[in-house]
């Protein structure tokens, strides 16, 4: 993977704090920028804290933060909506209008924690992949059934940046630092915060499928749990369908309706995600990783891995270890 050319231009981010915003998600996004400036000994980033009116905004932990009104933000390179609890009640017409105007001005638009809900209400996520904290995935999908909602930690889709909040804010920001200023600086930022592994865009939130679907699809949740319990010895679709007392056609219909893919494709993704964890968190030889995740050969595994993650498994392990 080629390193980006050094960027000397100052990047200016705006963080729009809505009432009851998550303080942890916000801090985990801002502090990597501060650290990037400190470690590089250059002013790579600056940021401004924004609010709808300019009056102080209170976080969900009752800490009050001084902000600048959205009308006085100046020129931004990106704006991140920092959400938290009760997000459905925090959507206002002035904020929606301001965000649309920022997007029209080619400002990149992002969200932390539940901020994706406000972006969706503003009509800014149509045709984009996005994510949100796992507690809010089902509600977001119900409110916006055509939205492409991912259970991953963060999504960077062209000029839209969304993350699940909490520590995922740091993962996303470190990813953006790496894209603009190189992996070495990003790794140094992570080390300063005692981050053992920089989680990537394809790392998923650790949530059970039952929380994603609610209690409405127990058969589907049971089928996925059966897949997760059988990574090494692959199951056939007829066997999976029989295990949950459905026909193969019914099983395929469930997956396509609620997970937007076929069961074979979903099963393959599960195995690749598990393989990636083994690849980055253990010293197992790649051939053993392949076999333990149900791939017949390391060659086939490498092909599938590269198609899914856009990097061969050997190269990703080298990059993770800092080997050039």
Secondary structure, 3 states (H helix, E strand, C coil): CCCCCCCCCCEEEEEEECCCECHHHHHHHHHHHHHHHHHHCCCCEEEEEEECCCCCEEECCCCEECCEEHHHCCCCCEEEEECECCHHHHCCHHHHHHHHHHHHCCCEEEEECCHHHHHHHCCCCCCCEEECCHHHHHHHHHHCCCCEEECECEEEECCEEEECCCCHHHHHHHHHHHHHHCHHHHHHHHHHCCCCCCCCCCCECCCCHHHHHCCCCHHHHHHHHHHHCCCCCCCCHHHHHHHCCCCHHHHHHHHHHHCCCCHHHHHHHHHHHHHHHHHHHCCCCHHHHHHHCCCCCHHHHHHHHHHHHCCCHHHHHHHHHCCC
